[in-house]
Amino acid sequence: MSWLWAALTPHPPIIVPGVGGGREKEAAVTLEGIAGVMERVRGRKPEVILLLSPHQPYAPGAFALNGSPVVKGGLAMYGARDASFELRARRPKIDALAEFLRADGVQASVVTSADLDRDQGSSVPLYFLRNTYAELPGVVLSSPIGLDREASFKLGEALSRFDDGGAWGLLASGDLSHRLKPGAPAGYSPMGEKFDAAVVESLEKTDPSPIFELPRSLIEDAGECGMRSVLAMLGMASALGGKIDVLSYEGPYGVGYCNAISAF
């Protein structure tokens, strides 16, 4: 079996000490949850991590895999110079994964972008992963944003069947509602709390139904970026029979952050 684990982590730059400058302590529950995720994956280092980020370049109607030979950048623009990365593409693995997914009925496109500076969705979890492993394994950057809810779940199911003989980990990066309280980055909506509750329930039950049952208008009002990442993780865990452990949830700064892990 290719997959060792699937994990969900949030990606606010402020939780990285070089960015937060002390304000990261306001997200202590989230940091504890990330520490729990990292402890669970510490002894299970994969050959490759497939990182789903809503801030990677996307392809409309498709799952986008970043095939750029080199991707550079990080959080230096926010003040964290210790959170910079230079990633080299595992192009044979990217092409093999894209070909497999297409044959399995998932629309998959290979795009190229060498810039990581605008993708905190990748840089923040990579910062914590590098501190966990000392040396990062191979990383395949991707975006599920071009997919709808059903296709995102099916992506996870299809990924569960991918086996190239190597060991892989799935890192689903995503924040939940950005509108949890007045003063939140995207303003306030009472739909934010309802959206986050449905996501956490889906994860706790390893069942996408609570998310699927949400009206599209509620999802739009919630102002989220992580739903598709969550659904892909749910699809994989459901297919592989893995129980998802929700390690933390909180909404500091008016944005919902959840950490969860499933080991296979």
ABEGO torsion letter per residue (X at the ends): XABABBBBBBABAAABAAAAGGAAAAAAAAAAAAAAAAAAAAABBBABBBBBBAABBBBBGBBBBBABABBBEEAAAAGBAABBBBBBBBAAAAAAAAAAAAAAGBBBBBBBBABAAABAAAAAAAAAAAAAAGBBBBBBBBBAAABBAAAAAAAAAAAAABBAGBBBBBBBBEBBBAAABBGBAAEBBAAAAAAAAAAAAAAAAGBAAAAAABBAAAAAAAGBAAAAAAAAAAAAAAAAGBBBBBABBBBBGGBBBBBBBBBX
